[in-house]
Amino acid sequence: MKQDISAAIRYIGADDKDLDLFEGKYKVPEGVSYNSYVIIDEKVAVMDTIDARKTSEWLSALESELAGRTPDYLVVQHCEPDHLASLKAFVEKYPAAVVVGNAKTFPVIDQFFEGLDLSSRKLVVKEGDCLSLGRHSLTFIMAPFVHWPEVMVSYESCEKVLFSADGFGKFGALEYETDDWDCEARRYYFNIVGKYGVQVQALLKKASALDIKTIAPLHGPVLTGDLSHYIQQYDTWSSYRPETEGVFIAYASIYGNTARAAQALAEILRSRGVKVAIADLARDDRAEALEDAFRYSKMVLAASTYDADIFTPMSDFIHDLQHKGYKNRRVALMENGSWAPVAAKKMREALSTLKDVTVCDSVATIRSAFKTSDLAALEQLADDLLA
C-alpha cells in the first residue's frame, strides 16, 4: 500500500512480507514495512533508506518519483540497519547528494560501512537547525535513545509533518493494515522502544510545541486526522502507567499442573468481574506476553520449581521485565513443587530489583498436581492481589 503524504511528499518504502523475525527476535507473522519518503521541492530530500532486503525496490521507487531529477540530500534519522542498510547503494548512485545527520550519526555509519568516505559530502546538524528545500523546510529535533543514541526526528513546517523515526511505528506490512493500530503498535513499542520511557517523554514534550498534522514513522502507517489517540497512547506507555485495569497471568508449567492452577485463578478473577489475559510462556509469543504485562494494572506470575530455581520460561520472562523497566504494578506469585518449592522465593528476589513493583505477601503453593483443596489458596491470592 503506497502512502503518499502529498503531491510533494511521496512514499518510497516497501513491505517485507517474508521476514520471520524482526531484529532477529520478534515474530512478525504479518511482516513489516520499511518506510522512506522523498520531499520534492526546489531541492530534493530523501528521508532515510531501507533494509538491504528491499534496496532494489526502494531505489526503483525513488527513481520513479524523481522523474529525472537527482536528490540533493539524504537525511539519516536512525542508523539501525533496517533504515540505513541501503545508504551505500544510494551514495554510489547519487554521488552529488549530501548526507545529513547529527554528530552521533556519522561514527555509526562508519561502523556499518567500512571505507565509505562521506567527509566531503556530509552535513552535520544539531537541535533546532533548519534545512530549506524551497517551500518545504525541515527542522531537526534530537531524540537520543528513542531508541538508539543517534536518533533524531524531523519536522516539515510547510505541510506540518513529523518524520518520527521509530516513534509511532508498528509491526505489520502495510498491505495487511487494519484499523486496529493499537495492538501491534503496543507490542512494537514495549519490545523495541519501551526501555526508554524517559527519553520518549522528553520527545513528546518537544513535539507538543509543534503544530503536527501528520506523523510519518519508519514502520507502519502514516498517521493523519485526529492524532490525539496515538499521542495519548504513547504518553501512557512511556509513563509506565497501566492502560487497562485488570490482571495478566503469565505461567510456566512443566506437566500442566501449574497451567491448570493458573487457569483456575483466571476463572476466580473473572467471576469477580475482573478483566483477565493469560499466557503460556513456553508456547505463546513472549513479546505479546511482555506487551500484556505492561498493558494491565496487575500481574500474576505462576511457575514450577526447576533445578531448585525458576522454570526457565519464567526466568527468561522476568529477565525481559527487568530489561524493559517494568514498574508501577502490583504482582502476585504462584509456585509449584513436588518436594522443595522455591520458585516463589526466587521470583520475589528477582522482582525486588524492579522499581515501584509491589509483590503481594500471599503465595499460592501447589504441591505437584493441582487439587480442589488448592482453591482456597487461589481465592486468598485473588483477595490480596485485588486489595
C-alpha positions in Angstrom: 0.0 0.0 0.0 1.5 3.3 -1.1 1.0 6.0 1.5 1.9 9.3 -0.2 1.5 12.3 2.2 1.0 14.9 -0.5 1.9 15.8 -4.1 5.3 16.9 -2.8 6.0 14.3 -0.1 6.0 10.8 -1.6 6.3 7.4 -0.1 9.1 5.2 -1.4 9.2 2.4 1.2 8.5 -1.3 0.9 6.7 -4.1 2.6 8.6 -7.2 3.7 6.1 -10.0 4.0 8.7 -12.8 4.1 10.6 -11.7 7.2 10.2 -14.2 10.1 11.9 -12.4 12.9 12.3 -8.6 13.3 15.7 -7.7 14.9 16.4 -11.5 14.9 14.0 -12.0 17.8 10.4 -10.7 17.4 7.9 -12.8 15.4 6.2 -10.8 12.6 3.6 -13.1 11.1 2.2 -10.2 9.0 5.7 -8.9 8.1 6.8 -5.3 8.5 7.1 -2.2 6.4 10.3 -0.2 5.9 9.2 3.4 5.4 11.1 6.0 3.4 9.9 9.3 1.9 11.1 11.8 -0.6 10.3 15.5 -0.5 10.3 17.1 -3.9 10.8 20.9 -4.0 13.4 23.3 -5.3 15.8 20.9 -3.5 15.0 17.2 -3.1 15.4 15.4 0.2 15.2 11.7 0.8 14.1 10.7 4.4 16.1 7.6 5.4 16.9 4.5 3.4 15.5 1.0 4.0 16.6 -2.6 4.8 19.0 -4.3 2.4 16.4 -6.9 1.7 14.5 -4.3 -0.3 17.2 -2.0 -1.7 16.4 -2.6 -5.4 12.7 -2.0 -4.8 13.5 1.2 -2.9 15.9 2.7 -5.5 13.3 1.9 -8.2 10.6 3.7 -6.3 12.8 6.7 -5.7 13.9 6.9 -9.3 10.2 6.8 -10.4 9.3 9.7 -8.1 12.3 11.7 -9.1 11.2 11.7 -12.7 14.7 12.6 -14.0 15.8 14.8 -11.1 18.5 13.9 -8.6 18.4 14.1 -4.8 20.2 16.9 -3.1 20.0 15.4 0.4 19.7 12.1 2.2 18.5 12.7 5.8 19.6 9.9 8.2 17.4 9.9 11.3 18.3 6.5 12.6 21.2 4.2 11.9 19.7 0.8 12.6 20.2 -1.4 9.5 16.6 -1.7 8.6 16.8 2.0 7.9 20.4 2.6 7.0 21.4 -0.5 5.0 20.8 1.0 1.6 22.9 4.1 2.2 25.9 2.8 0.3 23.8 2.0 -2.8 22.3 5.4 -2.6 25.5 7.4 -2.4 27.0 5.4 -5.2 24.0 6.0 -7.4 23.8 9.7 -6.5 27.3 10.9 -5.8 26.3 14.6 -5.6 23.8 14.1 -2.8 24.7 15.4 0.7 24.1 13.1 3.7 22.5 14.9 6.6 22.9 13.6 10.2 23.9 14.7 13.7 27.3 14.4 15.4 26.4 10.9 16.6 25.2 9.7 13.2 28.4 9.6 11.2 30.5 7.5 13.6 27.8 4.8 13.5 27.7 5.0 9.7 31.5 4.4 9.7 30.9 1.3 11.8 28.5 -0.2 9.3 30.3 0.8 6.1 34.0 0.2 6.1 35.8 2.5 3.8 32.8 4.7 2.9 34.2 8.2 2.9 31.5 10.8 3.4 33.8 13.6 4.6 33.2 15.8 1.6 29.5 15.3 1.3 28.1 15.4 4.8 26.1 18.0 6.7 26.2 17.8 10.5 23.1 19.3 12.1 22.2 19.9 15.7 19.0 20.6 17.8 16.8 23.3 16.1 18.8 23.5 12.8 16.7 24.0 9.7 17.2 22.8 6.2 15.4 24.8 3.5 14.2 22.9 0.4 12.3 25.8 -1.0 8.6 25.9 0.1 9.3 23.0 2.4 11.7 23.2 5.3 13.0 20.6 7.8 13.7 21.4 11.5 15.8 18.7 13.2 15.0 17.6 16.8 17.3 15.3 18.7 15.7 12.2 20.2 18.6 10.3 21.7 17.7 6.7 22.8 14.4 6.6 21.1 15.8 4.1 20.8 19.4 4.5 19.7 21.7 7.3 20.8 22.0 9.0 17.4 18.2 9.2 16.7 16.7 12.5 15.6 13.3 13.3 14.1 12.5 16.0 11.5 9.6 18.4 11.4 8.5 19.7 8.0 6.8 23.1 8.7 5.0 23.7 5.3 2.8 20.6 5.5 3.2 20.1 9.3 4.7 16.6 9.1 6.6 15.0 11.8 9.0 12.4 10.5 9.2 10.4 13.7 11.9 7.8 13.1 10.9 4.6 15.1 8.5 6.5 17.2 4.8 5.7 16.5 5.9 2.7 14.5 4.2 -0.7 14.4 4.7 -4.3 13.2 2.9 -5.5 10.1 3.2 -5.0 6.3 1.1 -2.1 5.0 -0.7 -4.5 2.7 -2.3 -6.1 5.8 -3.0 -2.8 7.6 -6.3 -2.7 9.5 -8.0 0.0 11.7 -6.5 -1.7 14.8 -3.3 0.3 15.2 -3.0 -0.2 19.0 -2.3 -3.9 19.2 0.8 -4.2 17.0 1.9 -0.6 17.9 1.8 -1.6 21.5 3.8 -4.8 21.0 6.3 -2.8 18.9 6.6 -0.1 21.5 7.2 -2.2 24.6 9.6 -4.6 23.0 11.6 -2.2 20.8 11.4 1.2 22.4 9.9 0.5 25.9 13.0 0.6 28.0 13.4 4.3 27.1 10.2 5.8 28.5 12.0 8.8 30.0 13.5 9.7 26.6 10.1 9.2 24.8 8.6 11.6 27.4 11.3 14.1 26.5 10.5 13.8 22.8 6.7 14.1 23.4 7.4 17.3 25.3 9.3 18.8 22.4 6.6 17.6 19.9 3.9 19.2 22.0 5.2 22.6 20.9 4.7 21.8 17.2 1.6 22.0 15.0 1.6 18.4 13.7 -1.0 17.3 11.1 0.7 14.1 10.0 3.1 11.6 11.7 5.3 9.7 9.3 7.1 6.8 11.1 9.7 4.4 9.8 7.4 1.4 10.3 3.7 1.1 9.9 1.1 3.5 8.5 1.3 7.3 8.1 -0.9 8.7 10.8 -3.3 11.5 9.9 -6.6 13.1 11.2 -7.1 13.3 14.9 -3.6 12.4 16.3 -4.6 12.7 19.9 -5.3 9.0 20.4 -1.8 8.0 19.2 -0.1 10.7 21.3 -2.1 9.7 24.3 -1.2 6.1 23.9 2.5 7.0 23.7 2.2 9.2 26.8 0.6 6.3 28.7 3.1 3.7 27.6 6.2 5.9 28.1 4.9 6.9 31.6 4.7 3.2 32.6 1.1 3.7 33.5 -1.4 0.8 33.1 -3.5 1.1 30.1 -6.2 -1.4 31.2 -7.5 -2.2 34.7 -7.2 -6.0 35.0 -4.9 -8.9 35.6 -2.4 -10.5 33.3 -1.5 -14.1 34.3 1.8 -15.5 33.0 2.6 -19.1 33.7 5.4 -21.6 33.0 4.3 -25.1 33.5 6.2 -28.4 33.1 3.5 -31.1 33.1 0.4 -28.9 33.0 -0.4 -28.7 36.7 0.8 -25.1 37.1 -1.2 -24.3 33.9 -4.4 -25.8 35.4 -3.9 -23.7 38.6 -3.3 -20.6 36.5 -6.5 -21.2 34.6 -8.4 -21.8 37.8 -7.2 -18.5 39.2 -8.3 -16.8 35.9 -11.8 -18.1 36.4 -11.9 -16.9 40.0 -10.9 -13.4 38.9 -13.3 -13.4 36.0 -16.1 -14.5 38.4 -15.4 -11.3 40.3 -15.7 -9.1 37.2 -12.0 -8.7 36.6 -10.7 -8.5 33.0 -8.1 -11.2 32.6 -5.5 -12.1 30.0 -3.4 -15.2 30.3 -0.2 -16.5 28.5 1.7 -19.8 28.4 5.3 -18.6 28.5 6.6 -21.8 27.0 4.4 -21.6 23.9 2.9 -18.2 23.4 4.8 -15.3 21.8 6.8 -13.8 24.7 6.8 -10.4 23.0 3.0 -10.4 23.3 3.3 -11.5 27.0 5.6 -8.5 27.6 3.1 -6.3 25.9 0.3 -7.5 28.2 2.5 -7.2 31.3 2.8 -3.5 30.6 -0.8 -3.1 29.5 -2.6 -4.5 32.6 -2.5 -2.9 36.1 -1.8 -6.2 37.9 0.1 -9.4 37.1 0.3 -12.9 38.4 3.5 -15.0 37.8 3.0 -18.7 38.1 6.0 -21.0 37.8 7.1 -24.5 38.6 10.3 -25.1 40.6 13.0 -26.4 38.3 16.5 -27.4 39.4 16.0 -25.6 42.7 15.2 -22.4 40.8 12.5 -20.9 38.5 11.4 -22.9 35.4 13.3 -21.3 32.6 10.5 -19.8 30.5 9.5 -17.8 33.6 13.1 -16.9 34.4 13.6 -15.6 30.9 10.4 -13.6 31.1 11.4 -11.9 34.3 14.7 -11.0 32.7 12.6 -9.3 29.9 10.7 -7.4 32.6 13.9 -6.2 34.2 15.5 -5.3 30.9 12.4 -3.2 29.8 12.0 -1.4 33.1 8.7 -2.9 34.3 7.4 -0.7 37.1 4.3 0.8 38.9 2.4 -2.5 39.2 1.1 -5.0 41.8 2.2 -8.6 41.3 1.1 -11.9 43.0 3.1 -15.2 42.9 2.1 -18.8 42.5 4.5 -21.7 42.6 4.6 -25.5 42.2 7.0 -28.0 43.5 6.9 -31.7 44.5 9.4 -31.7 47.3 11.0 -28.3 47.7 9.0 -25.5 46.0 11.3 -22.4 45.8 10.0 -20.7 42.6 8.1 -18.0 44.5 11.1 -17.1 46.7 13.3 -16.9 43.6 10.8 -14.8 41.7 10.4 -12.4 44.6 14.1 -12.0 44.8 14.3 -11.2 41.0 11.3 -8.8 41.2 13.0 -6.9 44.1 15.3 -5.3 41.5 12.3 -3.6 39.8 11.2 -0.1 40.7 7.8 0.6 42.3 6.6 -3.0 42.0 4.6 -4.3 44.9 4.7 -8.1 45.4 1.8 -9.5 47.4 2.6 -11.2 50.7 0.3 -14.2 49.9 1.8 -17.0 47.8 -0.2 -19.9 46.4 1.8 -23.1 46.6 0.8 -26.1 44.6 2.3 -29.4 45.6 2.7 -31.5 42.4 -0.9 -31.9 41.0 -3.5 -29.1 41.2 -6.3 -30.2 43.6 -9.6 -28.9 44.7 -8.1 -28.2 48.1 -5.8 -25.6 46.4 -8.8 -23.4 45.5 -8.8 -21.7 48.9 -5.2 -20.5 48.4 -6.1 -19.2 45.0 -9.1 -17.3 46.5 -6.7 -15.8 49.1 -4.3 -14.8 46.4 -7.1 -13.1 44.5 -8.1 -11.2 47.6 -4.5 -10.0 48.2 -4.0 -9.0 44.6 -7.2 -7.0 44.3 -6.9 -5.4 47.7 
